Structure formats: C-alpha cells, structure tokens
Amino acid sequence: MRIIRKIFRAIYKIRRRSILIIVNLFFSLFLLLLFYQMILVGKHQYKSIKLESISLHKTFGLKIRGVPFHQMAYYGKNAFECIKSKERIKFSKVNDDYCDCEDGTDEPGTSACSNGFFYCNFEQSDLTKLNENGKIPSSKVDDGVCDCCDGSDENDSILPSRFLKYFLNNSKVICSYRC
C-alpha cells in the first residue's frame, strides 16, 4: 500500500510540475507577443510612413487614399495634375511623403503637406453623402488618433492591435470603425 501511495504522489508531483511549466510557457509567449506589439507601435508612432497610395473600389475602380471621387479625374494613369496650379508631375510622386504641389493635392494620403486635405472613406453605398464632415487637414493623417469615423486616416500598421489596446488600456488610438 505504501508503495502505491508513493507512486501516486510522484505522479501528482510530476503533473503539477508539468502544469506549472505549461502555464509558464503560455505566460512567456503572451509577454513576448505583448513586447513585440509595443515595439511595432513605437517604431511607427511619430514617423510618417509611405503608404500604399492606390486601391481598388468596388464601383469606381481606381481609388487613391484620401482623394474624393469628384477629384479622381486629376489623377491620370501616368501623370498627376495639381488642382490649383495645373502643374503636371509623375504619378509616382503622389503620396510619396513629399509635397510637390503648392496646394498639397499630390499628398492626400500623407501628412507631408500642411495645407492639404484628406477625405475619409465612408463605407456607405451612397458616396454622395461625403461632405465637409468627411474632410480633415492632412496634418492629422497617420498621427495615431482616428479622426475619421471609419479609421481611414490611420494606417493599420501604426495602430496597435486590439490585443494590445485591451491589455494596455491604450484608448488614444482606438478607432470606432463605424460611421
């Protein structure tokens, strides 16, 4: 009987150690993931990064970040025409984080031009509802604060994940993603 008790105690101790080791591993992985998220946020926090300037829209085809549809005619296939000065520049200079046009219209998706504007992407089927409320100064683009109700003024790679927001209670960068 004593031998059986000793065997059960030994098995219980081994199980307890195994459980502690497994819990410790999960906690360590959690901390590594949290640390990694903090590094990603810190890397992009105060730095304007080059963004993908072109995307495809379901209805209209070509869509440039921060540009309202009624101004898309200025954004040609290989060239861009500044809206006020009518100066023509290469299309590769659009949203390249350098202000080439005096009116700032070549940088709608970055904060490079202080006098430019960013038009929020409303996720509505009726795009005519886009009005002055959907227009923000370019200086507010990618600043870590969601100024557009849909979060389109912030690049997802700068915003911390929902995981990090939850555990660090970082409310500064939470986007509602609803209009």
N, C-alpha and C positions, 0 to 999 in steps of 0.2 A: 504494500500500500504506500509506503514512504517513497519508494522508487517512482511510482506513478505520479505522486504529488510533485516530486522534484522535476519530473519530465514536464508536467503541465505548467509549473512555474517557469521553467526555462523557455517553453514555447510562448507563454504570456509575455515574458520579458523581450523575447525576440520580436513578437508582434508589436509591442509598444515601441520598441526602438525603430522598427520599420515604419510605423505610422508617423513617428516624430521626424524621421528622415524625409519621408514623402511630403509632409506638411512644410518642412523647412525648404525643400526644393521648390515647391509651388510659391512660397513666400519670396524666395530669392528671385525666381523668374518674374514675379509681379514687380519687385523692386527694379529689376533690370529694364523691364518694359516701361515703367514709370520714368526712370532715368533717361532712357532713350527718347521718350516723348518730350521731356524737358529740354534735351539737347536740340531736338528738331525745332522747337519753338524758339529757343534762344538764338539759334543760328539765323532765323529769318525775322526776328522781332523788329529790328529797326532798319532793315535793309530792303530796299525796293528791288524785287527780282524781276527778271524778264519773264513775261507771261506768254502763254500761247495766245496769239492775237486773233486767230481765226477759228471759228467753229461752224458747224452746220446747223441751220434752223430747220425745223420740220416743214414749214410752209414756204419760207422765202429763200432757202438755200444758204448762201454765204452770209455769215453774221460775224461782225468784228466786235470784240469785247468793248463795251462802253459806248457803242455808237447806236443812236436811234435809227430805226428803219428808214425814216424820211431823209436821212443824210447818207445812206449807203451808196447813192449814185456817185459821190465824190471818191469812193474807194474803188478804183479801177482794178483790172486784172494785174497789170504790171506797174502801174503808177498811181499816185495819190495827188489830188489837187487840194491845196489848203483852201478852206472855205472862204475866208475873207480876202486874203492876198492873192488867191488864184495861182500861187506858185505850185509847180509840179515837182514832186520828189519820188524816188523809187519806193515801191510798195514795201520793200524790206525794211524801210525806216519807220513804218507805222508800228507803234507800241514797242519801240526798241529802247525805251527808257532814256531817250534824248529828245529834247524839244527842237524840232526842225522848223515848224511853222510858228509865226508870230502869234497867231490866235490859239495855239495849243491843240488844234484839231487833229494833229498826227499822233497824239498820245492820249487817246480817250481811256485806255485801259491801264495807265500807269499814273504815278504821281509826279512825273518829270516836269510838266508844265503847270505853273501855279495859276495861270489864267484859264485853264481848260475845264471841261466838264465831263462827268461820267454819267451815263444814263443806265439806270438799273434795269436788269432783265426781270420783268414781271412774268410769272408763269401763269399767264392768262391767255385764253384763246383769242380774246379781243384786244389786239395790240394798240387799238386807237385809244384805249384808256390810259396810255402812258402820257402823263402830263408833267408839269413843273415839279410835282412832288417826287417824281422819279429821277430828278436831276440833282446831282451833288457836285461840289467842287472836286477837281482831280486830286487836290491835296489830301482828300480823305480816302483815297483808294489805297488798299493794302496797308492800312495803318493799324490793323489789329482790332478795330472797332467796326462792327457791322452797322453801316448807315443805311443800306438798302434793306427793305423788309425781307427780301429773298436771299440776302447774303452774297449777291453777285459782285459787290465791290471788294470782297476779300477773297484772296486766293486760298483754296483749301489747304495747300501745303504750309501756309503760315499759321493757320488756325490750329490750335491743339485739338486732339481728338476728343470725342465726348467722354471717353475713358478718363483722360487727364482732367477735363473740366469737372467731372464728377468728384474725383478724389482730391483735387487741389482746391475745389470750390472757387475756381477762377471764373468769375462772372463777367469780366471785362470783354471777352471775345465771343460770348455766346450769341449765335445768330438764331433768330426765330425760324428762319426759312419759310415764313408764311407771310402772305400779303393780305 
